[in-house]
Amino acid sequence: MQTILFPTDFSANAQRALEWAKLFARQYGATIVVLHVHQPPMSDATLPTIGDLGMGAMASVELEEIGRENVGKLVQQLQNEGFRAESDWRLGNVEDEIVHTANERDVDLIVTGRSELSGFFDRLIGSSATDVARSATCPVLVVPNPSDEQPLGPVKLRHILYATQLEFDESDSMRQTLAVANAFEAGIQFIKVNADNQLNLYDDKKLMAHLRQQAGGPSTSINTVDSRTVSAGLSEYLQNYPADLLVVTTRERGFWANLIDPGETEQIITRSTVPVLVLHGN
């Protein structure tokens, strides 16, 4: 892992996501690219104009200048902390520019925050966050806003929960997950949620055997739970067996789009109380 893209609106809600970006950058010696996307508001003919600019346009220009200044400050802060950091600033649609920047820079990981508050990240939760996770060609780590009980500060990665669908070959996703686990010396739990809204087309035993072989042998435990939906099953499991990171694989492209409920990725991202690492299957 060489490059991590960190899109931010510089709010306090982005701080936890930054801590995760720093955690991965520190472990891998990666460069953090701080990205801010300025999405100009649509012009409002009802606002009064001053000279050639309306008040809305003037506010947009000021926000643009503030955004550029804050990018520089955050990059300097990271460099002072010993990280390799670069700045990037884009104008346009938030989701499109994040994916475009990731592709242009060939980044290895996107780390983004998720907040229930209004603002920049309000466009990244729900279907918008899922759009980024689906469209990006690299893994996407979506970090929820911490609750009042969770103190801000350095984060840790000791326990990983890998959610498997046992419906296709997950070799590449497993390889990526094992690489992360080995880098952080973290343990992995495996879970399969038997949900009412998901098809079950293949023999789970055969795919379980293949998964165990990749993960380390017959002793690997794969837990199964029954639930109405995958997201609900994962939420219930995490309440009883906490983890630092939830890993899911999206197959919502091509043939699999008709077999796997596309709303599940969105529900998992928006409801999870722990960071969700979205990987892309072949």
C-alpha positions as CSV (number, residue, x, y, z in Angstrom):
1,M,0.0,0.0,0.0
2,Q,1.6,3.2,-1.2
3,T,-1.1,5.9,-1.5
4,I,-4.2,6.6,0.7
5,L,-6.9,9.1,-0.4
6,F,-8.5,11.0,2.4
7,P,-11.5,13.2,1.2
8,T,-12.5,15.7,3.9
9,D,-14.7,18.7,4.7
10,F,-12.4,19.6,7.6
11,S,-15.2,19.2,10.2
12,A,-14.8,17.6,13.6
13,N,-16.8,14.6,12.2
14,A,-13.9,13.8,9.8
15,Q,-11.4,13.5,12.6
16,R,-12.1,9.8,13.3
17,A,-11.7,8.9,9.6
18,L,-8.4,10.8,9.6
19,E,-7.2,8.7,12.5
20,W,-7.9,5.6,10.4
21,A,-6.1,7.0,7.4
22,K,-3.1,7.7,9.7
23,L,-3.3,4.2,11.2
24,F,-2.9,2.6,7.7
25,A,-0.4,5.2,6.5
26,R,1.8,4.6,9.6
27,Q,1.6,0.8,9.2
28,Y,2.4,0.7,5.5
29,G,4.5,3.9,5.2
30,A,2.0,5.2,2.7
31,T,1.4,8.7,1.5
32,I,-1.9,10.4,2.5
33,V,-3.5,12.5,-0.2
34,V,-5.8,15.1,1.4
35,L,-8.6,15.8,-1.0
36,H,-11.3,18.5,-0.7
37,V,-14.0,18.8,-3.3
38,H,-15.7,22.1,-3.7
39,Q,-19.2,21.6,-5.1
40,P,-20.5,25.0,-6.1
41,P,-24.1,25.7,-5.1
42,M,-26.7,26.1,-7.9
43,S,-27.3,29.8,-8.7
44,D,-30.3,31.3,-7.0
45,A,-31.9,34.1,-9.0
46,T,-33.8,35.3,-5.9
47,L,-30.6,36.4,-4.1
48,P,-29.6,40.0,-4.6
49,T,-26.5,40.8,-6.6
50,I,-23.6,43.1,-5.8
51,G,-21.8,44.2,-8.9
52,D,-21.4,41.2,-11.2
53,L,-21.6,38.6,-8.5
54,G,-24.6,37.4,-6.6
55,M,-24.4,36.8,-2.9
56,G,-24.5,33.1,-3.5
57,A,-21.5,33.3,-5.9
58,M,-19.6,35.4,-3.5
59,A,-20.1,32.9,-0.7
60,S,-19.0,30.1,-3.0
61,V,-15.8,31.9,-3.8
62,E,-15.1,32.4,-0.1
63,L,-15.7,28.8,0.6
64,E,-13.4,27.8,-2.2
65,E,-10.6,29.9,-0.7
66,I,-11.2,28.5,2.8
67,G,-11.1,25.0,1.4
68,R,-7.8,25.5,-0.3
69,E,-6.3,27.1,2.8
70,N,-7.5,24.2,5.0
71,V,-6.1,21.6,2.7
72,G,-2.7,23.2,3.0
73,K,-3.0,23.4,6.8
74,L,-3.9,19.8,7.2
75,V,-1.1,18.6,4.9
76,Q,1.4,20.6,6.9
77,Q,0.0,19.2,10.2
78,L,0.4,15.6,8.9
79,Q,3.9,16.3,7.7
80,N,4.8,17.8,11.1
81,E,3.6,14.5,12.6
82,G,6.0,12.6,10.4
83,F,3.6,11.5,7.6
84,R,4.2,11.8,3.9
85,A,1.2,14.0,2.8
86,E,0.1,15.7,-0.4
87,S,-2.8,18.0,-1.1
88,D,-5.5,17.8,-3.8
89,W,-8.4,20.2,-4.5
90,R,-11.2,19.6,-7.0
91,L,-14.2,21.4,-8.3
92,G,-17.3,19.5,-9.2
93,N,-19.6,16.7,-7.9
94,V,-18.2,15.2,-4.7
95,E,-18.6,11.5,-5.5
96,D,-17.5,11.8,-9.1
97,E,-14.3,13.8,-8.1
98,I,-13.4,11.4,-5.3
99,V,-13.5,8.4,-7.7
100,H,-11.8,10.4,-10.5
101,T,-9.0,11.5,-8.2
102,A,-8.5,7.9,-6.9
103,N,-8.2,6.6,-10.5
104,E,-6.0,9.4,-11.6
105,R,-3.6,8.9,-8.7
106,D,-3.9,5.1,-8.7
107,V,-4.5,5.1,-5.0
108,D,-4.6,1.9,-3.0
109,L,-7.3,2.9,-0.4
110,I,-9.9,5.5,0.0
111,V,-10.7,6.4,3.7
112,T,-13.8,8.5,4.1
113,G,-16.0,9.6,7.0
114,R,-19.7,9.0,7.5
115,S,-21.7,11.4,9.6
116,E,-25.4,11.8,10.5
117,L,-25.0,15.5,10.4
118,S,-25.6,17.7,7.4
119,G,-22.8,19.0,5.2
120,F,-20.2,17.5,2.9
121,F,-20.4,13.9,4.2
122,D,-24.2,14.0,4.1
123,R,-23.8,13.4,0.4
124,L,-21.5,10.4,1.1
125,I,-23.9,8.4,3.4
126,G,-26.6,6.2,2.0
127,S,-26.7,5.7,-1.7
128,S,-23.9,8.2,-2.3
129,A,-21.4,6.3,-0.1
130,T,-22.4,3.2,-1.9
131,D,-21.8,4.9,-5.2
132,V,-18.2,5.7,-4.2
133,A,-17.7,2.1,-3.0
134,R,-19.1,0.6,-6.1
135,S,-17.4,3.0,-8.6
136,A,-14.0,3.0,-7.1
137,T,-11.6,0.4,-8.3
138,C,-9.7,0.3,-5.0
139,P,-10.9,-0.7,-1.5
140,V,-13.0,1.9,0.3
141,L,-13.0,2.3,4.1
142,V,-16.1,4.1,5.4
143,V,-15.7,5.3,9.0
144,P,-18.8,6.1,11.1
145,N,-18.9,9.2,13.3
146,P,-18.0,8.1,16.8
147,S,-20.7,8.2,19.5
148,D,-20.4,10.4,22.5
149,E,-19.1,7.5,24.5
150,Q,-16.2,6.9,22.1
151,P,-13.2,9.2,22.8
152,L,-11.4,10.8,19.9
153,G,-7.8,9.8,19.5
154,P,-5.6,7.0,18.0
155,V,-7.5,4.0,16.7
156,K,-6.5,0.3,16.8
157,L,-7.0,-2.7,14.6
158,R,-6.9,-5.9,16.5
159,H,-10.2,-7.7,15.5
160,I,-11.6,-8.1,12.0
161,L,-15.0,-9.4,11.1
162,Y,-15.1,-10.8,7.6
163,A,-18.7,-11.1,6.2
164,T,-18.9,-13.8,3.5
165,Q,-21.8,-14.5,1.2
166,L,-20.5,-18.0,0.2
167,E,-22.0,-17.5,-3.2
168,F,-18.8,-17.0,-5.3
169,D,-15.0,-17.3,-5.2
170,E,-13.7,-14.8,-2.7
171,S,-10.0,-15.6,-3.1
172,D,-9.0,-12.0,-4.0
173,S,-11.0,-10.5,-1.1
174,M,-9.6,-13.1,1.3
175,R,-6.1,-12.4,0.1
176,Q,-6.5,-8.6,0.8
177,T,-8.1,-9.2,4.2
178,L,-5.4,-11.6,5.3
179,A,-2.7,-9.1,4.2
180,V,-4.3,-6.4,6.4
181,A,-4.7,-8.9,9.3
182,N,-1.0,-9.9,9.0
183,A,0.2,-6.3,8.8
184,F,-1.6,-5.4,12.0
185,E,-1.3,-8.9,13.7
186,A,-5.1,-8.8,13.9
187,G,-7.4,-11.8,14.4
188,I,-10.2,-12.6,11.9
189,Q,-13.7,-13.8,12.6
190,F,-15.9,-15.1,9.7
191,I,-19.6,-14.8,9.5
192,K,-22.3,-15.9,7.0
193,V,-25.7,-14.3,7.4
194,N,-28.6,-16.4,6.1
195,A,-31.0,-13.6,5.2
196,D,-34.5,-13.8,3.8
197,N,-33.7,-11.2,1.1
198,Q,-30.6,-13.0,-0.3
199,L,-30.5,-16.0,-2.6
200,N,-28.7,-19.1,-1.6
201,L,-27.6,-20.8,-4.9
202,Y,-24.5,-22.8,-4.0
203,D,-23.4,-25.5,-1.5
204,D,-22.0,-23.5,1.4
205,K,-20.0,-26.5,2.6
206,K,-17.8,-26.5,-0.5
207,L,-17.2,-22.8,-0.4
208,M,-16.5,-23.0,3.4
209,A,-13.9,-25.6,2.8
210,H,-12.2,-23.4,0.2
211,L,-12.4,-20.4,2.6
212,R,-10.9,-22.4,5.4
213,Q,-8.1,-23.5,3.2
214,Q,-7.2,-19.9,2.4
215,A,-7.6,-18.7,5.9
216,G,-5.4,-21.2,7.6
217,G,-6.9,-24.6,7.7
218,P,-9.8,-26.7,9.2
219,S,-9.6,-24.9,12.6
220,T,-10.9,-21.7,11.0
221,S,-14.3,-21.0,12.5
222,I,-17.1,-19.6,10.2
223,N,-20.2,-18.6,12.2
224,T,-23.6,-18.5,10.6
225,V,-26.6,-16.5,11.8
226,D,-30.2,-16.2,10.6
227,S,-31.7,-12.8,10.1
228,R,-34.2,-10.9,8.1
229,T,-31.5,-9.0,6.3
230,V,-27.7,-9.1,6.1
231,S,-27.2,-5.7,7.6
232,A,-29.5,-6.6,10.6
233,G,-27.7,-9.9,11.1
234,L,-24.3,-8.2,11.1
235,S,-25.5,-5.5,13.5
236,E,-26.8,-8.1,15.9
237,Y,-23.6,-10.1,15.7
238,L,-21.4,-7.1,16.3
239,Q,-23.3,-6.2,19.5
240,N,-22.3,-9.6,21.0
241,Y,-18.9,-10.0,19.4
242,P,-17.3,-6.6,18.9
243,A,-14.8,-6.0,16.1
244,D,-12.7,-3.0,15.1
245,L,-13.3,-3.5,11.3
246,L,-16.0,-5.1,9.2
247,V,-15.0,-6.4,5.8
248,V,-17.5,-6.9,3.0
249,T,-17.2,-7.8,-0.7
250,T,-19.4,-6.1,-3.2
251,R,-20.4,-8.0,-6.3
252,E,-23.0,-5.5,-7.5
253,R,-21.8,-5.4,-11.1
254,G,-22.9,-7.4,-14.1
255,F,-24.5,-10.8,-13.5
256,W,-24.4,-10.6,-9.7
257,A,-26.4,-7.4,-9.7
258,N,-29.5,-9.6,-10.3
259,L,-28.7,-12.0,-7.6
260,I,-27.5,-9.9,-4.6
261,D,-29.8,-7.3,-3.1
262,P,-28.0,-4.0,-4.1
263,G,-29.5,-2.2,-1.1
264,E,-27.6,-4.3,1.4
265,T,-24.3,-2.6,0.8
266,E,-25.9,0.7,1.5
267,Q,-27.6,-0.6,4.6
268,I,-24.4,-2.1,5.9
269,I,-22.4,1.1,5.3
270,T,-25.0,3.5,6.9
271,R,-25.9,1.3,9.9
272,S,-22.6,-0.2,10.9
273,T,-21.2,1.2,14.2
274,V,-17.7,0.1,13.1
275,P,-15.6,1.1,10.1
276,V,-16.6,-0.9,6.9
277,L,-13.9,-1.9,4.4
278,V,-15.6,-2.5,1.0
279,L,-13.6,-4.8,-1.3
280,H,-14.3,-5.5,-4.9
281,G,-14.7,-9.1,-6.1
282,N,-13.5,-10.2,-9.5
